[in-house]
Amino acid sequence: MNFENILVEYDGRLATVIINRPKKLNALNKATIRELSKAFKALEKDKNIRAIILTGSGEKAFVAGADISEFANYSVKQGKELASKGQQNLFNLLENLSTPVIAAINGFALGGGLELAMACHFRLASDNAKMGLPEVSLGVIPGYGGTQRLPQLIGKGRAMELIMTAAMITAEKALSYGLVNYVVPQQELLSLSRKIAGKITNNSPVAISYAIKAVNKGFKSNAKGFETEINAFGSCFGTADFKEGTTAFLEKRKADFPGT
């Protein structure tokens, strides 16, 4: 598979998917989401692949967020479509993939980047990693499942605080919250990820696929939460706060939200 924004490497039964936009801190744009979707679908069909590691290129970022310049001028309708298509084509696909996916968070995982990591089956982080959902500082909310998956992983109260303050947390804090399973020096991140993946590949892929389905089912008592997020995310695109937040970001200045 040949891609412009990602790399796919193979090592026996293990595949590693690398988001390769280092000059943009691996920010997610629509093209990268399409490529990731295509890659994961192909890897799931490849019966030789028993586990997948997802990481970012370089030493600074896993994914530093979404590419804001791509959607800063979207309408409410376009905002809803952005969230809906992204969730369907990548984030929900990833969460429900029958092949286990390990997120190796090698730096910043913010906004859509953290949402991408949370859609993976579990997460490891390097000790320099920083995580957060800063969307409200732009006048919008997380739109790729963040309002649903973060409370499931760390609890409602902590999730509310992180989302409302737009704060970043350290890898150690993420470990204490249960957001990641391990924190290691960056040079050890991929080796530990491969070691864990190796243990997975020794087990029944059929049983693992059923286990993924069963565990995920237990967290879907309120399936309309994602629909509510999509509608609210899209509605943000019709507010003056969103216009001010994205404009301030692109102009590299502090936002002054009018509250409308």
C-alpha positions as CSV (number, residue, x, y, z in Angstrom):
1,M,0.0,0.0,0.0
2,N,1.3,3.4,-1.0
3,F,0.2,6.5,0.9
4,E,1.2,10.2,1.1
5,N,0.5,10.8,4.8
6,I,1.1,7.5,6.5
7,L,3.6,4.6,6.4
8,V,2.8,0.9,6.9
9,E,5.6,-1.4,8.0
10,Y,5.4,-5.2,8.4
11,D,7.2,-7.5,10.7
12,G,5.8,-11.0,10.6
13,R,2.4,-11.0,12.1
14,L,2.7,-7.4,13.3
15,A,2.0,-4.2,11.3
16,T,3.0,-0.7,12.4
17,V,1.0,2.2,11.0
18,I,2.9,5.5,11.2
19,I,1.2,8.9,10.7
20,N,3.9,10.7,8.7
21,R,3.3,14.5,8.7
22,P,6.1,15.6,10.9
23,K,6.1,19.2,9.7
24,K,2.4,19.5,10.8
25,L,3.1,17.5,14.0
26,N,1.1,14.7,12.3
27,A,-2.1,16.7,12.4
28,L,-5.2,14.9,11.1
29,N,-6.6,16.2,7.8
30,K,-9.3,14.6,5.7
31,A,-6.7,13.0,3.4
32,T,-4.9,11.4,6.4
33,I,-8.2,10.1,7.8
34,R,-9.0,8.5,4.4
35,E,-5.6,6.9,4.2
36,L,-5.8,5.5,7.8
37,S,-9.3,4.1,7.1
38,K,-8.1,2.4,3.9
39,A,-5.0,1.0,5.7
40,F,-6.9,-0.4,8.7
41,K,-9.5,-2.0,6.5
42,A,-6.8,-3.7,4.4
43,L,-4.9,-4.8,7.5
44,E,-8.1,-6.3,9.0
45,K,-8.6,-8.4,5.9
46,D,-5.0,-9.6,6.0
47,K,-5.2,-12.8,8.0
48,N,-1.4,-12.9,8.4
49,I,-1.6,-9.7,10.5
50,R,-2.5,-10.5,14.2
51,A,-1.8,-7.1,15.8
52,I,-1.3,-3.4,14.8
53,I,0.7,-0.6,16.4
54,L,-0.4,3.0,15.6
55,T,2.1,5.8,16.2
56,G,3.4,9.1,14.9
57,S,6.6,10.0,13.1
58,G,9.3,11.9,14.8
59,E,9.8,12.6,18.5
60,K,7.4,15.4,19.1
61,A,3.9,14.2,18.3
62,F,1.6,11.2,18.0
63,V,-1.0,13.5,16.5
64,A,-1.1,17.1,17.7
65,G,-4.8,17.6,16.7
66,A,-6.9,18.1,13.7
67,D,-5.8,20.4,10.8
68,I,-7.8,23.5,11.9
69,S,-7.2,25.4,8.7
70,E,-9.2,22.8,6.8
71,F,-12.5,23.4,8.6
72,A,-12.3,26.9,10.2
73,N,-14.9,28.3,7.8
74,Y,-17.3,25.3,7.8
75,S,-21.1,25.8,8.3
76,V,-23.2,23.9,10.8
77,K,-24.1,21.3,8.2
78,Q,-20.5,20.8,7.1
79,G,-19.4,20.5,10.8
80,K,-21.9,17.7,11.4
81,E,-20.8,15.9,8.2
82,L,-17.1,16.3,9.3
83,A,-17.8,14.6,12.7
84,S,-20.2,12.0,11.3
85,K,-17.9,10.9,8.4
86,G,-14.8,10.9,10.6
87,Q,-16.4,8.8,13.3
88,Q,-17.9,6.3,10.8
89,N,-14.9,6.0,8.5
90,L,-12.1,5.9,11.1
91,F,-12.7,6.3,14.8
92,N,-15.6,3.8,15.1
93,L,-14.0,1.5,12.6
94,L,-10.8,1.5,14.6
95,E,-12.6,0.8,17.9
96,N,-14.4,-2.1,16.5
97,L,-11.6,-3.5,14.3
98,S,-11.3,-7.3,14.9
99,T,-7.5,-7.0,14.8
100,P,-6.2,-5.4,18.0
101,V,-4.7,-2.0,17.7
102,I,-2.2,-0.6,20.2
103,A,-1.6,3.2,20.3
104,A,2.0,4.1,20.9
105,I,1.7,7.8,22.0
106,N,5.2,9.2,21.2
107,G,4.5,12.9,22.0
108,F,1.5,15.3,21.8
109,A,-1.9,13.6,21.5
110,L,-4.3,16.5,21.5
111,G,-7.9,16.9,20.2
112,G,-8.4,14.5,17.3
113,G,-5.0,12.9,18.2
114,L,-6.2,11.9,21.7
115,E,-9.5,10.8,20.2
116,L,-7.6,8.6,17.7
117,A,-5.6,7.0,20.5
118,M,-8.7,6.5,22.6
119,A,-10.3,4.6,19.7
120,C,-7.5,2.1,19.8
121,H,-7.9,-0.9,22.0
122,F,-5.3,0.3,24.5
123,R,-2.5,2.8,24.8
124,L,1.2,3.1,25.8
125,A,2.9,6.5,26.1
126,S,6.4,7.9,26.1
127,D,7.4,9.9,29.2
128,N,7.4,13.1,27.2
129,A,3.8,12.7,25.9
130,K,1.1,15.3,26.6
131,M,-2.6,14.6,26.2
132,G,-5.7,16.7,26.2
133,L,-8.9,17.8,24.4
134,P,-8.5,21.5,23.9
135,E,-11.5,22.0,21.5
136,V,-13.5,24.3,23.8
137,S,-10.6,26.9,23.5
138,L,-11.6,27.1,19.8
139,G,-15.3,27.4,20.4
140,V,-16.1,23.8,19.5
141,I,-16.3,20.4,21.3
142,P,-14.6,17.1,20.6
143,G,-16.2,15.6,17.5
144,Y,-14.5,12.3,17.0
145,G,-15.9,10.5,20.0
146,G,-14.0,12.4,22.7
147,T,-17.0,13.2,24.8
148,Q,-18.0,9.5,24.9
149,R,-14.7,7.6,25.2
150,L,-12.8,9.8,27.6
151,P,-15.5,9.4,30.4
152,Q,-15.5,5.7,29.7
153,L,-11.7,5.5,30.2
154,I,-11.1,7.9,33.1
155,G,-14.5,8.6,34.7
156,K,-17.1,11.4,34.2
157,G,-15.7,13.9,36.7
158,R,-12.1,13.8,35.4
159,A,-13.3,13.9,31.8
160,M,-15.5,16.9,32.4
161,E,-12.6,18.8,34.0
162,L,-10.2,18.0,31.1
163,I,-12.8,18.9,28.4
164,M,-14.0,22.1,30.1
165,T,-10.5,23.4,31.1
166,A,-8.9,22.4,27.7
167,A,-6.0,21.3,29.8
168,M,-3.1,19.0,28.9
169,I,-2.0,16.3,31.2
170,T,1.4,14.5,31.4
171,A,2.0,10.9,30.6
172,E,2.3,10.1,34.3
173,K,-1.0,11.8,35.1
174,A,-2.6,9.8,32.2
175,L,-1.2,6.6,33.7
176,S,-2.7,7.4,37.1
177,Y,-6.0,8.1,35.4
178,G,-6.0,4.8,33.5
179,L,-5.9,6.5,30.2
180,V,-2.7,4.7,29.3
181,N,-1.4,1.3,30.4
182,Y,2.3,2.1,30.5
183,V,4.7,5.0,30.5
184,V,8.3,4.4,29.3
185,P,11.2,6.5,28.0
186,Q,10.6,7.3,24.3
187,Q,13.4,5.1,23.1
188,E,11.6,2.1,24.7
189,L,8.1,2.9,23.5
190,L,8.0,0.8,20.3
191,S,10.0,-2.1,21.8
192,L,7.5,-2.5,24.6
193,S,4.6,-2.1,22.2
194,R,6.1,-4.8,20.0
195,K,6.7,-7.0,23.0
196,I,3.0,-6.8,24.1
197,A,1.9,-7.2,20.5
198,G,4.0,-10.4,20.3
199,K,2.1,-11.8,23.2
200,I,-1.2,-11.0,21.5
201,T,-0.1,-12.7,18.2
202,N,0.5,-15.9,20.1
203,N,-3.2,-16.2,21.0
204,S,-6.3,-17.1,19.0
205,P,-7.2,-14.3,16.6
206,V,-10.8,-15.5,16.5
207,A,-11.2,-15.5,20.3
208,I,-9.5,-12.0,20.4
209,S,-12.0,-10.6,17.8
210,Y,-14.9,-11.9,19.9
211,A,-13.4,-10.5,23.1
212,I,-13.1,-7.0,21.4
213,K,-16.7,-7.2,20.3
214,A,-17.9,-8.3,23.8
215,V,-16.0,-5.7,25.7
216,N,-17.1,-2.9,23.4
217,K,-20.7,-4.0,23.6
218,G,-20.6,-3.3,27.4
219,F,-19.9,0.4,26.8
220,K,-22.7,0.9,24.3
221,S,-25.7,1.3,26.6
222,N,-26.2,4.8,25.3
223,A,-25.4,4.7,21.6
224,K,-27.1,8.0,21.0
225,G,-24.2,9.8,22.9
226,F,-22.2,9.8,19.7
227,E,-25.2,11.2,17.7
228,T,-25.6,13.9,20.3
229,E,-21.9,14.7,20.0
230,I,-22.1,15.0,16.2
231,N,-25.1,17.4,16.4
232,A,-23.5,19.5,19.1
233,F,-20.2,19.6,17.3
234,G,-21.9,20.7,14.1
235,S,-23.9,23.4,15.9
236,C,-20.7,24.9,17.2
237,F,-19.8,25.9,13.6
238,G,-22.7,28.4,13.6
239,T,-21.4,30.3,16.6
240,A,-19.4,33.5,16.9
241,D,-17.3,31.8,19.5
242,F,-16.1,29.2,16.9
243,K,-15.4,31.9,14.4
244,E,-13.3,33.8,17.0
245,G,-11.6,30.7,18.4
246,T,-10.4,29.4,15.0
247,T,-9.5,32.8,13.7
248,A,-7.4,33.5,16.8
249,F,-5.7,30.1,16.5
250,L,-4.8,30.7,12.8
251,E,-3.6,34.3,13.6
252,K,-1.6,32.9,16.6
253,R,-3.3,35.2,19.2
254,K,-5.3,34.7,22.3
255,A,-9.1,34.3,21.7
256,D,-11.6,36.8,23.0
257,F,-14.9,34.9,23.0
258,P,-18.1,36.9,22.6
259,G,-20.2,34.1,24.2
260,T,-22.6,33.7,21.3
